[in-house]
Amino acid sequence: MEIKIGIKDVAREVVVESDQTPESVQKQVSEALANQSLLELADSKGNITLVPGASIGYVEIGAETRRHIGFGPFSDS
């Protein structure tokens, strides 16, 4: 799942590809904003991204995507 974080006064957003659930990420973001603490997100490669809660402008949590294997047509079932 892709997570985009907009940082206040910074033109580029931080993008993290994570295996966490949307609910888990939303809970972490809410806690970081409420407590003005660090938002700590682990990406799918094991890297950790830290963002100060006071600097977060917005967070866009993408839908979980299913990985397709093979060369056949994609079905949305």
Rosetta silent file (secondary structure, phi, psi, omega in degrees, C-alpha in Angstrom):
SEQUENCE: MEIKIGIKDVAREVVVESDQTPESVQKQVSEALANQSLLELADSKGNITLVPGASIGYVEIGAETRRHIGFGPFSDS
SCORE:     score description
SCORE:     0.000 S_00000001
   1 L     0.000  140.836 -179.862    0.000    0.000    0.000 S_00000001
   2 E   -95.417  133.275  177.972    1.285    3.467   -0.839 S_00000001
   3 E  -121.041  123.838  177.609    1.344    6.171    1.829 S_00000001
   4 E  -109.995  129.488 -178.503    1.953    9.801    0.837 S_00000001
   5 E  -120.869  120.517  175.227    2.893   12.292    3.544 S_00000001
   6 E   -90.392  127.371 -179.315    2.848   16.021    2.919 S_00000001
   7 E  -101.874  135.270  179.436    5.283   17.935    5.114 S_00000001
   8 L   -58.506  135.977  177.138    4.546   21.555    6.041 S_00000001
   9 L    63.141   21.594  176.170    6.696   24.070    4.123 S_00000001
  10 L  -126.868  129.623 -174.639    8.252   21.335    1.938 S_00000001
  11 L   -71.098  -34.412 -177.075    7.351   21.112   -1.755 S_00000001
  12 L   -95.934  147.805  177.609    7.867   17.355   -2.161 S_00000001
  13 L   -95.180  157.250  175.625    5.890   14.675   -0.406 S_00000001
  14 E   -92.371  129.872 -179.592    7.315   11.598    1.309 S_00000001
  15 E  -118.092  127.438 -179.806    6.112    8.346   -0.267 S_00000001
  16 E  -124.939  129.844  174.773    6.326    5.050    1.613 S_00000001
  17 E   -97.798  111.333 -170.902    5.346    1.647    0.194 S_00000001
  18 L  -123.495  155.739  175.326    4.209   -0.335    3.238 S_00000001
  19 L   -97.622    1.861  179.652    2.755   -3.727    4.082 S_00000001
  20 L   -71.127  159.347  178.044    0.852   -2.311    7.078 S_00000001
  21 L   -79.165  153.571  177.345   -2.940   -2.194    7.081 S_00000001
  22 H   -57.640  -36.339  179.958   -4.686    1.137    6.415 S_00000001
  23 H   -64.998  -40.938  179.047   -6.231    0.984    9.892 S_00000001
  24 H   -63.896  -44.434  179.430   -2.812    0.574   11.524 S_00000001
  25 H   -64.805  -43.737  179.792   -1.360    3.519    9.596 S_00000001
  26 H   -60.245  -41.284  178.959   -4.372    5.702   10.392 S_00000001
  27 H   -64.022  -44.364  179.328   -4.010    4.920   14.097 S_00000001
  28 H   -62.845  -41.491  179.854   -0.277    5.762   14.051 S_00000001
  29 H   -65.587  -45.114  179.508   -0.916    9.046   12.219 S_00000001
  30 H   -59.700  -42.576  179.136   -3.698   10.039   14.614 S_00000001
  31 H   -66.286  -41.273  179.623   -1.477    9.356   17.634 S_00000001
  32 H   -64.740  -38.768  178.700    1.453   11.298   16.156 S_00000001
  33 H   -70.079  -43.369 -177.604   -0.782   14.295   15.433 S_00000001
  34 H   -67.443  -39.460 -175.805   -2.518   14.235   18.806 S_00000001
  35 H   -97.334   -1.345 -175.460    0.681   13.813   20.836 S_00000001
  36 L    53.081   41.987 -178.993    2.975   15.850   18.555 S_00000001
  37 L  -108.160 -178.236  179.339    5.253   12.778   18.515 S_00000001
  38 E   -75.788  136.590  169.705    7.164   10.997   15.766 S_00000001
  39 E   -90.505  121.947 -177.135    5.266    9.099   13.097 S_00000001
  40 E  -117.757  113.146 -179.085    7.243    5.911   12.507 S_00000001
  41 E  -119.775  133.615  175.887    6.413    3.908    9.383 S_00000001
  42 E   -98.321  131.058  178.375    8.163    0.749    8.184 S_00000001
  43 L   -88.828  178.265 -174.823    8.259    0.216    4.437 S_00000001
  44 L   -70.546  -11.746  177.994    8.067   -3.116    2.615 S_00000001
  45 L   -98.563   -1.389  179.404   11.901   -3.331    2.444 S_00000001
  46 L    96.184   -0.151  177.067   12.369   -2.903    6.194 S_00000001
  47 L   -76.257  150.810  178.991   13.388    0.767    6.130 S_00000001
  48 E  -111.186  131.044  175.387   11.970    3.089    8.792 S_00000001
  49 E  -111.603  126.882  179.223   10.671    6.567    7.949 S_00000001
  50 E  -112.871  130.548  178.072   10.304    9.054   10.819 S_00000001
  51 E  -132.367  126.487  176.957    8.227   12.220   10.468 S_00000001
  52 E   -62.840  131.731 -178.997    7.632   14.717   13.305 S_00000001
  53 H   -57.859  -33.708 -179.232    3.902   14.883   14.039 S_00000001
  54 H   -70.285  -17.820 -177.385    4.018   18.687   14.219 S_00000001
  55 H   -96.944   -5.025 -176.983    5.343   18.845   10.629 S_00000001
  56 E   -74.125  124.035  175.543    2.664   16.677    9.004 S_00000001
  57 E   -91.445  -44.462  177.005    0.502   18.620    6.563 S_00000001
  58 E  -159.547  160.943  175.087   -1.519   15.684    5.248 S_00000001
  59 E  -134.889  126.976  176.770   -1.387   11.902    4.890 S_00000001
  60 E  -111.248  116.611 -178.198   -2.888   10.014    1.961 S_00000001
  61 E  -102.845  114.328 -179.005   -3.348    6.312    2.639 S_00000001
  62 L   -76.200  159.816  177.687   -3.772    4.293   -0.553 S_00000001
  63 L   -71.147  150.886  176.276   -5.950    1.239   -0.848 S_00000001
  64 L   -66.315  134.873 -179.904   -4.330   -2.135   -0.443 S_00000001
  65 L  -108.869  140.767  175.442   -3.438   -3.548   -3.839 S_00000001
  66 L   -86.373  139.273  179.467   -3.439   -7.196   -4.755 S_00000001
  67 L   -87.449  132.516  179.871   -0.338   -8.365   -6.543 S_00000001
  68 L  -101.848  139.452  179.650   -0.931  -10.055   -9.878 S_00000001
  69 L  -121.363  136.934  177.172    1.350  -12.811  -11.111 S_00000001
  70 L   106.294 -175.517 -175.408    1.596  -13.979  -14.694 S_00000001
  71 L  -114.121    5.133 -179.165    0.833  -12.555  -18.089 S_00000001
  72 L   -75.925  174.673  178.542   -2.889  -13.208  -18.359 S_00000001
  73 L   -65.997  148.606  179.963   -5.616  -10.574  -18.226 S_00000001
  74 L   -85.247  135.054  175.288   -6.245   -8.935  -14.884 S_00000001
  75 L  -114.643  150.373 -177.101   -9.575   -9.582  -13.237 S_00000001
  76 L  -109.645   50.562 -178.839  -11.045   -7.432  -10.495 S_00000001
  77 L  -107.392    0.000    0.000  -12.788  -10.166   -8.546 S_00000001
